Amino acid sequence: MNVKLKRLTILSPRDLEDPVLETLLEMQPALPGFTTLAVSGHGESFEGARAQEQVRGRIDRSMVWLVLPEEDVERTLTQLSRSMPHPDIIWWVEPVDAMGKLA
């Protein structure tokens, strides 16, 4: 059985991190594990940035990485968009060529 894997990346404002994680953790059937990171966004647009972020020149974001079978990506995005449609939550999908454990 050859399962095509994809990495789904989700970026959200840090104050939306908990609701995003709760939505992912409550999904049925359950998703495999995922990784969260605190990251900074850089670029030209600072719409909606707090004063501190404007001074620093970067916007605080939460990033979630999920490696999923291809068919689970759409289900995950559909559930997130139903649970919390928000214009500051962005996502993208990348292919995963290989994945495994070293031992």
N, C-alpha and C positions, 0 to 999 in steps of 0.2 A: 504494500500500500504506500503510494507516494503522495504525501500531503503537502500541498503548497503552503508555505508559511509566509506571513506578512508581518512587518513591524508597523503598528499603529502608534503614532506620536500625537499626544494631545497636550496643548498649551492652554493654560487658563490663568487668570489673575489669582494671586495667592489666597485671596479671601474666598475664592470658589473651590479651593483644593479639597476641602472636606466633603462638600456635596458631590463633587465629581467622583471621589474615591468611594463614597457610600453607594452611589449609583452602580459603579463597577463591581463592588463587593456583593451587592444584592442581586446581581443578574443571575437568572436561571435559564438554562443550565449554567453552572458556575464557570467563570473564566479561569484560565491558568493564572499563575502569579504574574505580577507586573512590578515595574521599578518606578519610583518617584524621585524627582530631583528638584531642588530649588535652583532656578536659573535666572539670568538677566537678559532682557530683550534690548537690542540696540537697533537704531535705524533713524530715519528721518521724521517719522510721525510719533508725536507724543500726546495724541488725543487721549484724554481721560487719565493722563499720568498725574500722580500726586506731586505736590510741590517738591518734596524731597527727591523724587525720581527725576524730575526735570532738572534739578540742580546737579545731580550725579550723572545725568545723561544716559540712564538706563532704567528699564521698567522691570519690576519684580514679577516673575511668573513661576508657576508650578508646571513641571513637565512630567508626563506619565508615558512610559514605554510599555507596550504590550506586544508580545510575539504570539500571533494567533494563526490558526488555520484560516485560509483565505475566506471561507464561508462565514466565519464568525466576525469578520471586520464590519460588514454591513449591519449585522444584528447589534453590535456594540454601538455603532454610530447612531442607529435608529433609536435605541434606548436612551442614549445620552441626549439626543435632540428632543425627545419627548419629555424627559425628566427636567432638563434645564436648558432650554433654547436661550443662548446668550451670544451676542455678537463678538464678545472678546474671547470666546473659546474657539480655538482653531485646531485643525488636525491635518495630518497627511499620512500617507501609506507608502511604505517602501518594501521591496522584495527582500526576503531572507534566503540567501543562497545555501546556507548550511548552518546547523546548530547542533550542539552536542555537549557532552561532559568530557573532561580530560581524564577521568579515571573510571 
